[in-house]
Every structure is written in structure tokens, then in C-alpha cells.
Amino acid sequence: MAPPSALNIATQSANRLVREESYYHKEQTSQEARIKKLQDEIAANSPELDSNAPYVLKQEQTALEETKAVFGPLIDRIAGAVQKLEEQIAISESEGSASEEDLKKAKEALENGKKVTGGV
């Protein structure tokens, strides 16, 4: 089997980073839901709570802040991957070295990456 081309590597990299960004969004949503539930239980003085509920709440809030902090550098990495992918698409098109299928996948990955970065 032939080694993957630079275009395939750039495409896979962009796709992986976009997937990673979506996973972090899911994680953030999940953490926010857990925090809200815990805050509601603490406010209602729920009998199911144990004595360390305020500590758990603080830990959850810290984890949420850490998750939010990931987005800035991740968006920068996605923007870099998008730029590299654009270059590889241009090279592959000019040289005619990539198959139509590879170019189609690359352009889809490019579009997805631009959606995440806001077209930066």
C-alpha cells in the first residue's frame, strides 16, 4: 500500500481537529448541565446531597473553565490545518497528482474547517 499523500495527511489532520472541537463542545454542554443540576440541588437543599456538594460544584466549575480554555488554541490549530490544506489542494490541483475523490474529501474538510474557524 502506498504511503498517504501530503493532501491525505492534511485532510485527515483537519478532519481530526474539527472532530476534536465538536467533542469539546459536547463536553462543555454536559459539564454545564451537571453544574446547573448541582446548583439547583444545592439551592433546593436536596436530601440526596452529601456534605461535599459545594466542593464537587467548585471542581465541576473548574473543569468547565479548563474546557473553555481549550477552544482558543484549538481554533488556532484548526486555522493552521485549514491553511495547510488549502496549500495542499492548490499544489495537488496544479500538479494533477491527486484523485478526484481525494480532492473532494479535501475540499469537504476545508469547508468544515472554515465553518469552525469562521472563515479565518
N, C-alpha and C positions, 0 to 999 in steps of 0.2 A: 504494500500500500504506500502510495506516495505521501511525503510529508505535507502537512497543511500549508497552503499558500499564505502569504502575508495578508491577503484580503480575508481569507477564512479566519485567521487568528484575530485580526482587528474586528471582524464581525462578531465572533464569539465573545471577545472581551467586552464589546459594547452591550451585547445581549445580557451577559452575566451581571454587569454593573446596573443595568436597568432593572433586572430581576431583584437584585440586592436592594435597590432603592424601594421597590414595591414591598418587599418583605419588611423593611424598616417602617414603612407606613402602616402596615398591618400590625406590627408590634406596638407602634405608638398608639393606635386605636385601642388595642387590647389593654395596654397599660392605663390609658385614660379611663376606660370603663372600670377597671379594677379600682382605681383611685376614687372614682365617683361613688362606686358601691361602698367602699370602705368609709368614705366621708359620710355618706348617708347613714350607714350603720352606727358610726360614732355619734352623729347628731341625734339619732333616734335612741341612743343608749341601748342598743340591741343586746339581749341577753346572751346571744351566741358569741359575742366578742370576748376575747381574753384580755388580760391586763396589758399586753404589749401591743395592742392595736395602734396606738399613736406612733410607736416605733416602726411598725410594719408600714404604716401610711407614709412616714418620712422616707423609708427605704424605697417604697414604690415611686414616690415623687423624685427621688434622686435618680432612680433608674430611668424614669421618663425624661429627665433633663439630659442624661447621658445619651439616650436615644436621639433626642432632638439635636444634640451637638454633632451627631454623625452626618447630618444632612449637608451641611456646608462643604466639608471636604469631599463627600461622596459626589455631590453635584459637580465639583471641580474635576474630579476624576472622570466622571461621565463626559464632561465637556472635552477633556483631553482625548478620550477614546473616540468621541464623535469626530474631532478634528483629524485624528489619525485615520479613521475610517474614510472620511472624505478624501484624504490624500490617496489612500489605497484604491478607492473606487476610481479616482481620476487616472492613476497610474495603470490600473487594470484595463480601463476603457481605452486609453491611448495605445497601450501595447496589444490589446486584444487577447490578453493572457488568461482571462477568466471566463468561465462558462456563464451562460445567461442565468442559470439557476443560482450560481454563486453571487452574481451581481444583483439579482432580485433580492436574495436574502440580505445582502449587504445594505441595499437601499432601504429595506424594511427596518433593519436595525438602526440605520441612520435616522430614519423618521421617528422611531421610538425614542432614540436618544435625544433628539431635538425637542420632542414633546416634554421630556423630563426636565431638560435644561432651559426650557422656554425659548428655544431657538438661539441661544447664546452663541 
